[in-house]
């Protein structure tokens, strides 16, 4: 009987130990399963509705989809209203979202003014340092990082094209002087135009309703026209394209998404790609607990050149093979 009890005791002890070991090894797998099954909440704030910004949002979402993350999006559009920008940011903070994706300079500035804790990833920003979103591109600091859509060669290439291919001297533009994103581009443009012997003829707007009239006010004074990535003007891009096309004035844009909308040509970036890069940053922040302020902000990697064949025919411009342009055909 004593021998039997001893055997039973050893047998039961072995089962207990084995069970304990199995429970220990099961915990990491359980944690991984829980992590895989987590649903993240991301607030998307976009200043305005237009194709370039929409592409950036699509690119951002695609990156998270590719990473296999389960995400619930709260997508809000301010429709160009800065008060709405602030309200959207405040609501995201109140909802304690896991991350804010700010698509545009005003959207990012509003988000950063409302929280220094919730991670913010921006895109479609010309000058993140000048907009006071980051301390530097290499070391953003704080709770924010993201991608710029301003390629350093975009303005020089555009000005070279105006001078050498169009023989233009006076370049017209309209922009919203109240938008930091626009002001930063205009300042860069003016600084470089003297080197090319070009003169900028400006008209400013406050809303999309002003864009057509502002364009008409200067169209007879210029040899060519240039639309920067100003959210107010790009939202009403067709108004500019209609005026320049009627006057047979070549219209260049700073984003290739405006070429199908009536630009003659554009040196610009793929907004889907800059949004996609921002999305990959968000994945690191959410899944690897990376600190946004330690992730370098990124400029765009590739500059594209696209020409609209139909517009070229309308304004009587020849598309030259040496341009090596991507041709948009409707």
C-alpha positions in Angstrom: 0.0 0.0 0.0 2.8 2.4 0.8 4.5 1.6 -2.5 1.2 2.2 -4.3 0.7 5.6 -2.6 4.3 6.6 -3.4 3.7 5.8 -7.1 0.4 7.6 -7.2 2.0 10.6 -5.6 4.9 10.7 -8.1 2.4 10.2 -11.0 0.1 13.1 -9.9 3.1 15.3 -9.2 4.4 14.7 -12.8 1.0 15.6 -14.2 0.9 18.8 -12.1 4.4 19.9 -13.3 3.6 19.0 -16.9 0.4 21.1 -16.8 2.3 24.0 -15.2 4.9 23.8 -18.0 2.2 23.7 -20.6 0.5 26.8 -19.1 3.8 28.7 -19.1 4.6 27.9 -22.8 1.0 28.8 -23.8 1.1 32.4 -22.5 3.3 34.0 -25.2 1.2 32.4 -27.9 -1.9 33.7 -26.2 -0.4 37.1 -26.0 0.5 37.0 -29.7 -3.0 35.9 -30.6 -4.4 38.8 -28.6 -2.0 41.3 -30.3 -3.0 39.9 -33.7 -6.6 40.3 -32.8 -6.3 43.9 -31.6 -8.4 46.6 -33.3 -6.7 50.0 -33.6 -8.6 53.2 -33.8 -7.1 55.9 -36.1 -8.5 59.3 -36.6 -7.9 60.8 -40.1 -8.1 64.5 -40.4 -7.9 66.0 -43.9 -8.1 69.8 -44.6 -9.9 69.6 -47.9 -11.4 67.3 -50.5 -9.2 67.0 -53.7 -7.5 64.1 -55.6 -4.0 64.6 -54.3 -4.9 64.5 -50.6 -7.4 61.6 -51.3 -4.5 59.6 -52.8 -2.4 60.2 -49.8 -5.1 58.9 -47.5 -5.5 55.8 -49.7 -1.8 55.2 -49.6 -1.8 55.5 -45.8 -4.6 53.0 -45.4 -3.0 50.6 -47.9 0.2 50.4 -45.8 -1.8 49.4 -42.7 -3.8 46.9 -44.8 -0.5 45.3 -46.1 0.7 45.0 -42.5 -2.4 43.0 -41.6 -3.6 45.5 -39.0 -7.3 45.5 -38.0 -8.2 49.3 -38.0 -11.3 51.3 -37.4 -11.0 54.7 -39.1 -12.7 57.9 -38.2 -12.3 60.0 -41.3 -13.0 63.7 -41.0 -12.8 66.4 -43.6 -12.6 70.1 -42.6 -13.6 71.4 -46.0 -11.1 74.2 -45.8 -12.4 75.5 -42.5 -9.7 76.0 -39.9 -12.2 76.1 -37.1 -13.4 72.6 -38.2 -9.7 71.5 -38.2 -9.5 72.4 -34.5 -12.8 70.7 -33.7 -11.8 67.5 -35.5 -8.5 67.3 -33.5 -10.3 68.0 -30.2 -12.8 65.2 -30.9 -10.0 62.7 -31.7 -8.3 63.6 -28.5 -11.5 63.2 -26.5 -12.1 59.8 -28.2 -8.5 58.8 -27.2 -7.7 57.3 -30.6 -4.6 55.2 -30.9 -3.1 57.5 -33.6 -4.0 60.6 -35.6 -3.2 60.7 -39.3 -3.0 64.4 -40.3 -3.3 64.9 -44.1 -2.1 68.5 -44.8 -0.2 71.2 -42.9 -3.3 72.8 -41.2 -4.5 69.4 -40.1 -1.2 68.5 -38.6 -0.8 71.9 -36.8 -4.3 71.6 -35.4 -3.7 68.0 -34.1 -0.4 69.0 -32.5 -1.9 71.9 -30.8 -4.4 69.6 -29.1 -2.2 66.7 -27.9 1.4 65.9 -27.0 0.6 62.3 -26.1 -1.4 60.7 -28.9 1.0 59.8 -31.8 0.6 62.0 -34.9 1.7 61.0 -38.4 1.4 63.7 -41.0 1.7 63.8 -44.8 1.1 66.4 -47.6 3.3 68.9 -45.7 5.7 71.1 -47.7 7.9 72.3 -44.9 7.5 70.4 -41.6 10.2 72.4 -39.8 8.9 75.8 -41.0 5.4 74.7 -40.0 6.8 74.0 -36.5 5.6 70.4 -36.6 9.1 68.9 -36.0 12.4 70.1 -34.6 14.3 68.7 -37.6 13.6 66.2 -40.3 16.2 63.8 -38.8 15.0 64.1 -35.2 11.3 65.2 -35.2 11.0 65.1 -31.4 7.7 65.0 -29.4 4.8 62.8 -30.5 4.9 63.5 -34.3 6.6 62.4 -37.5 5.5 62.0 -41.1 6.3 62.7 -44.8 6.7 65.8 -46.9 5.4 66.0 -50.5 7.9 68.7 -51.5 10.7 67.3 -53.7 13.7 69.6 -53.6 14.0 69.5 -57.4 10.4 70.3 -58.2 10.7 74.1 -58.3 14.1 74.2 -60.2 12.8 71.7 -62.8 9.6 73.7 -63.2 11.4 77.0 -63.6 13.9 75.5 -66.1 10.9 74.2 -68.1 9.3 77.7 -68.1 12.5 79.3 -69.3 13.9 76.8 -71.8 10.9 75.0 -73.2 8.2 77.7 -73.0 10.4 80.8 -73.4 8.2 82.4 -70.7 9.2 85.4 -68.6 6.1 86.3 -66.5 4.6 83.4 -64.5 1.1 83.8 -63.0 0.0 82.1 -59.8 -2.9 82.2 -57.3 -2.7 81.0 -53.7 -4.1 81.4 -50.3 -1.8 83.6 -48.4 -3.3 82.5 -45.1 -2.1 78.9 -45.5 1.5 78.3 -44.2 1.9 75.5 -46.7 1.3 77.8 -49.6 3.3 80.7 -48.2 6.3 78.4 -47.8 6.2 77.4 -51.5 5.7 80.9 -52.7 8.8 82.0 -50.7 10.9 79.2 -52.2 9.6 80.1 -55.7 10.4 83.8 -55.4 13.9 83.2 -54.1 14.8 81.0 -57.1 13.0 82.9 -59.9 15.7 85.6 -60.2 18.3 83.0 -61.1 16.1 82.1 -64.1 15.2 85.6 -65.2 11.5 85.0 -64.4 9.0 87.3 -62.7 6.1 86.1 -60.6 2.7 87.7 -61.0 0.5 86.9 -57.9 -3.1 87.0 -56.9 -4.3 85.8 -53.5 -7.5 84.1 -52.5 -9.3 83.2 -49.3 -11.7 80.6 -50.5 -12.3 78.3 -53.5 -15.0 80.7 -54.7 -12.3 83.3 -55.3 -10.1 81.2 -57.5 -11.6 81.8 -60.9 -11.9 85.5 -60.6 -8.3 85.8 -59.2 -7.0 83.8 -62.2 -8.9 86.0 -64.6 -7.5 89.1 -63.0 -3.9 88.3 -64.0 -4.2 85.9 -67.0 -3.6 88.6 -69.6 -0.3 89.7 -67.8 1.5 86.3 -68.0 3.1 83.9 -70.4 2.5 80.8 -68.4 0.7 79.8 -65.1 1.8 77.7 -62.1 -0.3 76.2 -59.4 1.5 75.2 -56.3 0.1 72.6 -53.9 -2.2 75.1 -52.2 -5.2 73.2 -50.9 -7.6 76.0 -51.5 -6.6 76.5 -55.1 -6.1 72.8 -55.9 -9.6 72.1 -54.6 -10.9 74.5 -57.4 -8.2 73.5 -59.9 -10.7 73.2 -62.8 -11.5 76.9 -62.5 -7.8 77.7 -63.2 -7.6 75.2 -66.0 -10.7 76.6 -67.8 -9.3 80.1 -67.8 -5.7 79.2 -68.9 -7.0 76.8 -71.6 -9.3 79.5 -73.0 -6.4 81.9 -73.2 -4.0 79.1 -74.5 -1.7 79.8 -71.6 0.4 76.8 -70.5 -0.6 75.7 -67.0 1.9 73.8 -64.9 1.0 72.2 -61.5 3.1 71.1 -58.6 1.3 67.7 -58.3 0.7 65.1 -61.0 -2.8 64.5 -59.8 -3.8 67.8 -61.3 -2.7 66.8 -64.8 -5.9 64.8 -65.5 -7.8 67.8 -64.1 -6.6 70.1 -66.8 -3.0 71.0 -66.2 -0.7 71.0 -69.3 2.1 69.5 -67.3 3.4 68.9 -63.8 6.6 68.2 -62.0 5.4 66.5 -58.8 5.2 63.5 -56.6 3.0 60.5 -56.3 0.7 61.4 -53.3 -0.3 57.8 -52.9 3.4 57.0 -52.3 4.0 59.7 -49.7 0.8 58.6 -47.9 2.0 55.0 -48.1 5.4 55.9 -46.5 3.5 57.7 -43.7 1.4 54.6 -43.2 4.5 52.4 -42.7 5.6 54.9 -40.0 2.2 54.4 -38.3 2.6 50.6 -38.4 6.0 50.9 -36.5 4.4 53.2 -33.9 1.4 50.9 -33.3 3.0 47.5 -33.5 6.6 48.1 -32.3 5.8 50.9 -29.8 8.2 53.1 -31.7 8.4 56.7 -30.5 7.2 59.0 -33.3 9.8 61.7 -32.4 12.6 59.2 -33.0 11.4 58.3 -36.6 13.0 60.6 -39.1 10.5 62.6 -41.2 10.9 61.9 -44.9 10.9 63.9 -48.1 9.5 62.3 -51.3 11.9 59.9 -53.1 10.9 60.4 -56.7 10.0 63.4 -58.8 7.7 62.7 -61.7 7.0 64.6 -64.9 3.6 64.2 -66.6 2.0 66.0 -69.7 -1.6 66.1 -70.7 -1.9 65.3 -74.4 -5.4 66.7 -74.9 -4.5 70.0 -73.2 -1.3 70.2 -75.2 -3.3 70.0 -78.4 -5.8 72.6 -77.1 -3.2 75.2 -76.4 -1.1 74.3 -79.5 1.9 72.8 -77.6 4.2 70.1 -79.1 5.1 67.3 -76.7 8.8 66.7 -77.4 10.3 63.2 -77.0 13.3 64.6 -75.1 11.1 65.6 -72.3 10.8 61.9 -71.3 7.3 62.7 -69.9 4.6 60.4 -68.8 1.7 61.1 -71.1 -1.8 61.4 -69.8 -4.3 60.5 -72.5 -8.0 60.9 -71.8 
